[in-house]
Amino acid sequence: MAEQDVLEAIGKLDTRLTRVEQFLPQLATREEMHVAIKTAIDDAVTPLATREELRNEIQGARRFTQVLFEDLKDDIRMLSEHVVALSARVDARR
C-alpha cells in the first residue's frame, strides 16, 4: 500500500472517528439504561392486579355465576310447571 493511500485511509478514519465522538455523548450509559429499564418495568407492573385481587375477582365472578344459574334453574322450573299445566289442560279437553 502506498504512503499516499495510507494517509488517505488515516484521514478518512479520523473523519469517521470525529463523527463518532460527536455522537457518543448522546448515548446513555449502562447505568442509565439499567435505571430506565427498571423504571419502565416498574411502571408496567404497577397497574397490574395482585394475586389476591385476582382471586377475589374470580370468587366474585363465581358467586355471580352461581346466582345466575340458580335464577336460570328457577325460570326453567317455572316453565316446566307451566308446560305441565298446559299439557293437563290439553289432555282434559280431548
Beta strands, then each sheet from edge to edge (+ up, - down):
end
